[in-house]
Amino acid sequence: MTQKLVCKIPSSSYHYEIEIGSGLLNLQTPYLNSLASRFAIITDDKIASLYGEQLQECLAFSGLEVYLFSFPNGEQYKARGTKELLENQLFEKGLGRDTCVIALGGGVVTDIAGYIAATYCRGIPLVMIPTSLLGMVDASIGGKTGVNVPYGKNMLGCIYQPKKIVIDLSILKSLPKKELANGVVEMIKHGLIADSRLFEDLNSHSNQILALDAAILQKAIFESCRIKKEIIEQDEKENGKRRLLNFGHTIGHALERLTQYSLPHGEAVAIGLLVESYLSVKLEILNPTSFDRIKKILLQYGLPLQLPSQFPIQTILDAMTLDKKSLKGQPRFIIINAIGSPLAYDSSYCTCVEESLIKNALHWMNDDLCCH
Ligand SMILES: NC(=O)c1ccc[n+]([C@@H]2O[C@H](COP(=O)([O-])OP(=O)(O)OC[C@H]3O[C@@H](n4cnc5c(N)ncnc54)[C@H](O)[C@@H]3O)[C@@H](O)[C@H]2O)c1
């Protein structure tokens, strides 16, 4: 059964639909027809052959003018250079303001294609068709687009809402298990910051979710998308509540950068969730039993929770100073007092923590989560 969520952005009285179901990829022609006269599918090389060519053929067969553009898969290609190359390819085809971008891929594709749509001819319509679980439950929702620069992750970009998000569960069949687990990390995060029931469902149905049981997976994806869109509706520009979605990312982004992105986003955030929960325990706000449950669920989904090497504490601290929640160079953290219950800190939803405590948590990470 196809389910729908509507994401309402109060500041601009704008809303868009998130459609969730199976076999939706080839059913979009009537809707697309109403958006633009030409279409640019932007994807990575892997998805181009798995689904891109099929989508292009299907839309072309229905009479739409449609082009397919792809770039090599991998986080290292979420860069300014890739954006420029793709934009030049669109210009060379003579595509203008009458074009709609279809972002077809994982979070790397939806971030970069979204950023292109936001700036190309000062903004053209964007439809998101996420293909990774992480893209479905997180990256495609909320309008954040951007690229990485050598100074940090996602440091260039903007918020640009799509016209529609299409989540087709049948696409997940080809997703490697490791990537599936990376997506589950963000669902666990949603449970931790907003809804203990989602956490419990993910906890008790891990086998079914990893086996792609359609009904259970769709329910978990729906709930996860609902949580994210409800937070976006309250704080589109990340001045408060939206920061909660950053739980685990202060440490996670620093680790991605320090490993030159060889540590996948989901695995880095899984370690980040654990270390930032450890901080909540050290602050005597979260009980150690909940911390153990968080570690257990991450392991249950096959997350390695292992650093490739230990990192000097000061190097990690330095890597965190550019985090968007930092205040005068001091990192700030989301703190939870129970599963599903974050602290509001006067509506800033994050707080500075004594440096000695951060160092303590980073030492724990180096000692307990490093394979060497
Ligand atoms: N904008 C946001 O709000 C937001 C939120 C969370 C994460 N992100 C970003 O998302 C990115 C991570 O996304 P990701 O984990 O999807 O990475 P990704 O896009 O690199 O995809 C991971 C790999 O899986 C492959 N893949 C994707 N779907 C597939 C499918 N159905 N079948 C087979 N292979 C498939 C891709 O080709 C790639 O090799 C990061 O850059 C992160 O910063 C953005």
PDBQT file of the ligand as one rigid body, heavy atoms in Angstrom, charges set to zero:
ROOT
HETATM    1  N1  LIG A 401      20.895  16.539   3.215  1.00  0.00    +0.000 N 
HETATM    2  C1  LIG A 401      20.706  15.909   4.359  1.00  0.00    +0.000 C 
HETATM    3  O1  LIG A 401      19.834  16.276   5.168  1.00  0.00    +0.000 OA
HETATM    4  C2  LIG A 401      21.550  14.703   4.675  1.00  0.00    +0.000 A 
HETATM    5  C3  LIG A 401      21.215  13.889   5.762  1.00  0.00    +0.000 A 
HETATM    6  C4  LIG A 401      21.971  12.742   5.996  1.00  0.00    +0.000 A 
HETATM    7  C5  LIG A 401      23.049  12.445   5.167  1.00  0.00    +0.000 A 
HETATM    8  N2  LIG A 401      23.347  13.269   4.133  1.00  0.00    +0.000 N 
HETATM    9  C6  LIG A 401      24.469  12.957   3.234  1.00  0.00    +0.000 C 
HETATM   10  O2  LIG A 401      24.211  11.705   2.580  1.00  0.00    +0.000 OA
HETATM   11  C7  LIG A 401      25.456  11.143   2.189  1.00  0.00    +0.000 C 
HETATM   12  C8  LIG A 401      25.454   9.663   2.511  1.00  0.00    +0.000 C 
HETATM   13  O3  LIG A 401      24.408   9.062   1.783  1.00  0.00    +0.000 OA
HETATM   14  P1  LIG A 401      24.450   7.499   1.394  1.00  0.00    +0.000 P 
HETATM   15  O4  LIG A 401      24.825   6.714   2.590  1.00  0.00    +0.000 OA
HETATM   16  O5  LIG A 401      23.211   7.215   0.677  1.00  0.00    +0.000 OA
HETATM   17  O6  LIG A 401      25.736   7.423   0.454  1.00  0.00    +0.000 OA
HETATM   18  P2  LIG A 401      25.903   7.292  -1.115  1.00  0.00    +0.000 P 
HETATM   19  O7  LIG A 401      25.034   8.206  -1.847  1.00  0.00    +0.000 OA
HETATM   20  O8  LIG A 401      27.376   7.382  -1.376  1.00  0.00    +0.000 OA
HETATM   21  O9  LIG A 401      25.428   5.801  -1.407  1.00  0.00    +0.000 OA
HETATM   22  C9  LIG A 401      26.182   4.738  -0.880  1.00  0.00    +0.000 C 
HETATM   23  C10 LIG A 401      26.535   3.721  -1.973  1.00  0.00    +0.000 C 
HETATM   24  O10 LIG A 401      25.376   2.951  -2.244  1.00  0.00    +0.000 OA
HETATM   25  C11 LIG A 401      25.111   2.950  -3.637  1.00  0.00    +0.000 C 
HETATM   26  N3  LIG A 401      23.670   2.810  -3.779  1.00  0.00    +0.000 N 
HETATM   27  C12 LIG A 401      22.712   3.710  -3.437  1.00  0.00    +0.000 A 
HETATM   28  N4  LIG A 401      21.501   3.184  -3.638  1.00  0.00    +0.000 NA
HETATM   29  C13 LIG A 401      21.681   1.928  -4.130  1.00  0.00    +0.000 A 
HETATM   30  C14 LIG A 401      20.812   0.890  -4.529  1.00  0.00    +0.000 A 
HETATM   31  N5  LIG A 401      19.481   0.986  -4.430  1.00  0.00    +0.000 N 
HETATM   32  N6  LIG A 401      21.350  -0.256  -5.023  1.00  0.00    +0.000 NA
HETATM   33  C15 LIG A 401      22.708  -0.416  -5.086  1.00  0.00    +0.000 A 
HETATM   34  N7  LIG A 401      23.586   0.535  -4.705  1.00  0.00    +0.000 NA
HETATM   35  C16 LIG A 401      23.067   1.693  -4.226  1.00  0.00    +0.000 A 
HETATM   36  C17 LIG A 401      25.700   4.239  -4.155  1.00  0.00    +0.000 C 
HETATM   37  O11 LIG A 401      25.996   4.134  -5.529  1.00  0.00    +0.000 OA
HETATM   38  C18 LIG A 401      26.957   4.349  -3.295  1.00  0.00    +0.000 C 
HETATM   39  O12 LIG A 401      27.992   3.561  -3.846  1.00  0.00    +0.000 OA
HETATM   40  C19 LIG A 401      26.540  11.908   2.924  1.00  0.00    +0.000 C 
HETATM   41  O13 LIG A 401      27.188  12.772   2.026  1.00  0.00    +0.000 OA
HETATM   42  C20 LIG A 401      25.769  12.711   3.959  1.00  0.00    +0.000 C 
HETATM   43  O14 LIG A 401      26.410  13.920   4.290  1.00  0.00    +0.000 OA
HETATM   44  C21 LIG A 401      22.622  14.380   3.870  1.00  0.00    +0.000 A 
ENDROOT
TORSDOF 0
